[in-house]
Amino acid sequence: MVHIIWAAGAITAIMGIAILFRPLWMRQLIIFISKSRMAYVAAGSKTLIGIAFLVLARECKRPNIIIALGVLMTVGPIFFCMLPFAKIQAYMNWWVARPVWMYRVWGVVAALLGGLIIYAGMPK
């Protein structure tokens, strides 16, 4: 089961690299999420992944890193969902208006975070 963690890290890294080379994909994804209430579905899935990180952290190479990420991934979306939907849409629209280089920077950060999750999430 611990392989779920480093698989999530690998998916995060791959998506970060894809955004680095195709930054408009992220913009299209944000537009899709902001048109409906898909932001709540994304937040819910991120919360579930955070809970999985917390449950499986003991079996990882660096459990402290996985626990910290699990807490952030669990608590952050809960607070995000407490915002009014109009604020969530305004935040999404702010991201849509950003220049392409910001998406690329975000892709690099995502790839690095995915690498950290892969490293820390390896089985003991």
C-alpha positions as CSV (number, residue, x, y, z in Angstrom):
1,M,0.0,0.0,0.0
2,V,2.9,2.4,0.6
3,H,3.5,2.4,-3.1
4,I,0.4,4.7,-3.4
5,I,2.5,7.5,-1.9
6,W,5.4,7.3,-4.3
7,A,3.0,6.8,-7.2
8,A,1.3,10.0,-6.2
9,G,4.7,11.7,-6.2
10,A,5.5,10.2,-9.7
11,I,2.1,11.5,-11.0
12,T,2.8,14.9,-9.5
13,A,6.3,15.1,-11.1
14,I,5.0,13.9,-14.5
15,M,2.2,16.5,-14.4
16,G,4.7,19.2,-13.4
17,I,7.0,18.3,-16.3
18,A,4.0,18.3,-18.7
19,I,3.0,21.8,-17.5
20,L,6.5,22.9,-18.0
21,F,6.3,22.0,-21.7
22,R,2.6,22.6,-22.2
23,P,1.6,25.4,-19.8
24,L,-1.7,26.1,-21.6
25,W,-2.9,22.7,-20.4
26,M,-2.9,24.0,-16.9
27,R,-4.8,27.1,-17.9
28,Q,-7.5,24.9,-19.7
29,L,-7.7,22.7,-16.6
30,I,-8.3,25.8,-14.3
31,I,-10.9,27.1,-16.7
32,F,-12.7,23.7,-16.7
33,I,-12.6,23.5,-12.9
34,S,-13.8,27.1,-12.4
35,K,-16.8,26.8,-14.6
36,S,-18.6,24.4,-12.4
37,R,-18.2,23.3,-8.8
38,M,-15.4,20.9,-9.8
39,A,-13.2,22.8,-7.3
40,Y,-14.9,20.9,-4.5
41,V,-14.3,17.6,-6.2
42,A,-10.6,18.4,-6.6
43,A,-10.4,19.6,-3.0
44,G,-12.1,16.4,-1.8
45,S,-9.8,14.1,-3.8
46,K,-6.8,16.0,-2.4
47,T,-8.1,15.6,1.1
48,L,-8.5,11.8,0.5
49,I,-4.9,11.6,-0.8
50,G,-3.7,13.6,2.3
51,I,-5.5,11.1,4.6
52,A,-3.8,8.2,2.7
53,F,-0.4,10.0,3.3
54,L,-1.1,10.2,7.0
55,V,-2.2,6.6,7.3
56,L,0.7,5.1,5.2
57,A,3.5,7.4,6.5
58,R,4.9,4.9,9.0
59,E,5.9,2.6,6.2
60,C,7.9,5.2,4.3
61,K,11.6,6.1,4.2
62,R,11.0,9.6,5.6
63,P,7.7,9.6,7.5
64,N,8.1,13.1,8.9
65,I,8.0,14.6,5.4
66,I,5.0,12.5,4.4
67,I,3.2,13.4,7.6
68,A,3.8,17.1,7.1
69,L,2.6,16.9,3.5
70,G,-0.4,14.8,4.6
71,V,-1.5,17.4,7.1
72,L,-1.2,20.2,4.5
73,M,-3.0,18.1,1.9
74,T,-5.8,17.4,4.4
75,V,-6.3,20.7,6.2
76,G,-5.7,23.1,3.2
77,P,-8.6,21.9,1.0
78,I,-10.9,21.9,4.0
79,F,-10.2,25.6,4.6
80,F,-10.4,26.3,0.8
81,C,-13.9,24.8,0.7
82,M,-15.0,27.1,3.5
83,L,-14.6,30.1,1.2
84,P,-17.6,31.3,-0.7
85,F,-17.8,30.0,-4.2
86,A,-17.5,33.5,-5.6
87,K,-14.1,33.8,-3.9
88,I,-13.0,30.5,-5.3
89,Q,-14.0,31.5,-8.8
90,A,-12.2,34.9,-8.4
91,Y,-9.0,33.0,-7.3
92,M,-9.3,30.7,-10.3
93,N,-9.9,33.7,-12.6
94,W,-6.8,35.3,-11.2
95,W,-4.8,32.2,-12.1
96,V,-6.2,32.1,-15.6
97,A,-5.0,35.7,-16.2
98,R,-1.4,34.9,-15.2
99,P,1.3,34.9,-17.8
100,V,2.6,31.6,-19.3
101,W,5.9,31.8,-17.4
102,M,4.1,31.5,-14.1
103,Y,2.6,28.3,-15.2
104,R,6.1,27.0,-16.1
105,V,7.4,28.0,-12.7
106,W,4.5,26.2,-11.1
107,G,5.3,23.2,-13.2
108,V,8.9,23.2,-12.0
109,V,7.7,23.5,-8.4
110,A,5.3,20.6,-8.9
111,A,8.1,18.5,-10.4
112,L,10.4,19.2,-7.5
113,L,7.6,18.4,-5.0
114,G,6.8,15.2,-6.8
115,G,10.5,14.2,-6.6
116,L,10.5,14.9,-2.9
117,I,7.4,12.7,-2.4
118,I,9.0,10.0,-4.4
119,Y,12.2,10.2,-2.3
120,A,10.3,10.4,1.0
121,G,7.6,7.9,0.1
122,M,9.9,5.0,-0.8
123,P,9.3,1.9,1.3
124,K,11.7,1.3,4.2
